[in-house]
């Protein structure tokens, strides 16, 4: 039994490495995976703009009523997506009241700490927000990928979103596009390795 498991794992590693080598670089591989993801999982959705109070705290934190969006490694021109209320933490965290925030000294065990961090719903932490230009085939649609970092000790999650601006043309600049855009797709892709 152990030998069978060993050979299965070895075969898996060989196949995974062979697939990796089909691409010139990691970016190319990730873009191909994103394209496959949209082909299989895409269903047009509709999200309303945030209706509550948006407060820019500093260069990396914005609050949306009682929830905070913490971001880093994002191009400044994409921040308008947040300040316009197009994408906001409640979309992924839910609209419920925040769980009680505890200090490290209030958590009794490692298990309790892990469970508490897994349930945190007061802050959404994202990075590497980037447009997937190759998947934005119409001037009316722009697709993006970003990483979501939970407080629990796990790898970040890859998320995909789509913005649609029905009035956009090939000459519409990014700021104008975002200002008139609606969020039309949000979906978890996978955990990073």
C-alpha positions as CSV (number, residue, x, y, z in Angstrom):
1,X,0.0,0.0,0.0
2,X,2.8,2.4,0.9
3,X,4.6,1.7,-2.4
4,X,1.4,2.4,-4.4
5,X,0.9,5.7,-2.6
6,X,4.6,6.6,-3.2
7,X,4.3,5.8,-7.0
8,X,1.1,7.7,-7.2
9,X,2.6,10.8,-5.6
10,X,5.7,10.5,-7.8
11,X,3.5,10.3,-10.9
12,X,1.6,13.3,-9.7
13,X,4.8,15.4,-9.2
14,X,6.1,14.3,-12.7
15,X,2.9,15.3,-14.4
16,X,2.6,18.6,-12.5
17,X,6.2,19.5,-13.4
18,X,5.6,18.5,-17.1
19,X,2.6,20.8,-17.2
20,X,4.5,23.6,-15.6
21,X,7.2,23.4,-18.3
22,X,4.7,24.1,-21.1
23,X,4.7,27.8,-20.2
24,X,7.6,30.3,-20.6
25,X,7.0,31.7,-17.1
26,X,4.7,31.6,-14.1
27,X,2.7,34.6,-15.4
28,X,1.9,32.8,-18.6
29,X,0.7,29.7,-16.6
30,X,-1.4,31.8,-14.2
31,X,-3.1,33.6,-17.1
32,X,-3.8,30.3,-18.9
33,X,-5.4,29.0,-15.6
34,X,-7.4,32.2,-15.3
35,X,-8.7,31.8,-18.9
36,X,-9.8,28.2,-18.2
37,X,-11.4,29.3,-14.9
38,X,-13.5,31.9,-16.7
39,X,-14.5,29.5,-19.4
40,X,-15.8,27.0,-16.8
41,X,-17.1,29.1,-13.9
42,X,-18.3,32.4,-15.4
43,X,-21.9,33.4,-14.7
44,X,-22.8,37.0,-15.0
45,X,-23.8,38.5,-11.7
46,X,-24.9,41.9,-10.5
47,X,-23.7,43.8,-7.4
48,X,-24.9,47.2,-6.2
49,X,-22.5,49.9,-5.3
50,X,-21.8,50.3,-1.6
51,X,-24.5,52.6,-0.1
52,X,-22.9,53.2,3.3
53,X,-20.1,55.4,4.6
54,X,-16.7,55.0,2.9
55,X,-13.7,56.4,4.8
56,X,-10.1,56.4,3.5
57,X,-8.0,55.9,6.7
58,X,-4.6,55.9,5.1
59,X,-2.7,54.7,2.0
60,X,-3.6,51.0,2.7
61,X,-6.9,51.0,4.6
62,X,-10.4,52.0,3.7
63,X,-13.5,51.4,6.0
64,X,-16.9,50.6,4.6
65,X,-19.2,51.2,7.6
66,X,-17.9,48.6,10.1
67,X,-15.6,46.6,7.8
68,X,-12.1,47.5,6.7
69,X,-10.4,46.8,3.4
70,X,-6.6,46.5,3.8
71,X,-4.7,46.4,0.5
72,X,-1.1,46.5,-0.7
73,X,0.7,46.0,-4.0
74,X,-2.2,47.6,-6.0
75,X,-1.7,50.2,-8.8
76,X,-3.0,53.6,-7.6
77,X,-5.4,53.9,-10.6
78,X,-7.3,50.8,-9.3
79,X,-8.0,52.3,-5.9
80,X,-10.9,54.2,-7.4
81,X,-12.7,50.8,-7.6
82,X,-12.8,50.9,-3.8
83,X,-13.4,54.6,-3.2
84,X,-16.4,54.5,-5.7
85,X,-17.9,51.6,-3.7
86,X,-17.8,49.2,-6.6
87,X,-15.8,46.5,-4.7
88,X,-16.0,46.4,-0.9
89,X,-15.4,43.9,2.0
90,X,-19.0,43.0,2.6
91,X,-19.1,41.2,-0.8
92,X,-16.8,38.5,0.6
93,X,-17.2,38.9,4.4
94,X,-21.0,39.4,4.5
95,X,-23.0,42.2,6.0
96,X,-23.3,40.8,9.5
97,X,-22.1,42.6,12.5
98,X,-18.4,42.0,13.2
99,X,-17.4,39.3,15.5
100,X,-15.9,40.5,18.7
101,X,-12.2,41.4,18.3
102,X,-10.0,39.7,20.8
103,X,-6.4,40.4,21.8
104,X,-3.8,37.6,21.8
105,X,-4.0,37.4,25.6
106,X,-7.7,36.6,25.5
107,X,-7.2,33.6,23.3
108,X,-6.6,30.5,25.5
109,X,-5.1,28.0,23.1
110,X,-3.6,27.6,19.6
111,X,-6.8,25.9,18.4
112,X,-9.0,28.7,19.8
113,X,-6.8,31.2,18.2
114,X,-7.0,29.5,14.8
115,X,-10.8,29.1,15.0
116,X,-11.1,32.8,16.0
117,X,-8.9,34.0,13.1
118,X,-10.8,31.8,10.7
119,X,-14.1,33.4,11.7
120,X,-12.8,37.1,11.6
121,X,-15.1,39.2,9.5
122,X,-14.0,42.7,10.3
123,X,-11.2,43.1,7.7
124,X,-10.6,42.0,4.2
125,X,-6.9,41.9,3.3
126,X,-6.0,41.9,-0.4
127,X,-3.0,42.3,-2.6
128,X,-1.7,41.9,-6.2
129,X,-4.8,43.4,-7.7
130,X,-4.2,43.3,-11.4
131,X,-6.1,43.5,-14.6
132,X,-6.1,40.4,-16.8
133,X,-5.7,42.3,-20.1
134,X,-5.8,39.1,-22.2
135,X,-9.2,38.2,-20.7
136,X,-10.7,41.7,-21.2
137,X,-11.7,41.1,-24.8
138,X,-14.4,43.9,-25.0
139,X,-13.8,47.6,-24.1
140,X,-17.0,47.3,-22.0
141,X,-15.5,44.5,-19.7
142,X,-12.4,44.4,-17.6
143,X,-11.4,41.3,-15.6
144,X,-9.1,41.3,-12.6
145,X,-7.3,38.8,-10.3
146,X,-6.3,39.4,-6.7
147,X,-5.1,37.6,-3.6
148,X,-7.2,37.4,-0.4
149,X,-5.3,36.8,2.8
150,X,-7.3,35.4,5.7
151,X,-6.2,35.8,9.3
152,X,-6.1,32.0,9.7
153,X,-2.7,30.4,8.9
154,X,-3.4,29.4,5.3
155,X,-2.2,30.3,1.9
156,X,-3.8,33.2,0.2
157,X,-6.8,32.7,-2.0
158,X,-7.0,33.7,-5.7
159,X,-10.1,35.6,-6.5
160,X,-11.4,36.9,-9.8
161,X,-13.8,39.8,-10.5
162,X,-15.2,41.5,-13.5
163,X,-16.3,45.1,-14.0
164,X,-18.7,46.1,-16.8
165,X,-19.2,49.6,-18.2
166,X,-21.8,49.5,-20.9
167,X,-20.8,53.0,-22.1
168,X,-17.1,52.3,-22.4
169,X,-15.4,52.4,-25.8
170,X,-11.8,51.6,-26.9
171,X,-10.9,55.2,-26.1
172,X,-12.3,55.1,-22.5
173,X,-9.5,55.6,-20.0
174,X,-9.3,53.4,-16.9
175,X,-10.5,56.2,-14.5
176,X,-13.6,56.9,-16.6
177,X,-14.2,53.1,-17.1
178,X,-14.1,52.5,-13.3
179,X,-16.3,55.5,-12.6
180,X,-19.1,54.2,-14.8
181,X,-18.6,50.5,-14.0
182,X,-20.6,47.9,-12.1
183,X,-19.3,44.7,-10.5
184,X,-20.6,41.8,-12.6
185,X,-18.7,38.8,-11.3
186,X,-16.8,37.7,-8.2
187,X,-15.6,34.2,-7.6
188,X,-13.0,32.3,-5.6
189,X,-10.5,30.6,-7.9
190,X,-8.2,28.5,-5.7
191,X,-5.7,28.6,-2.9
192,X,-2.2,29.4,-3.8
193,X,0.6,27.0,-3.2
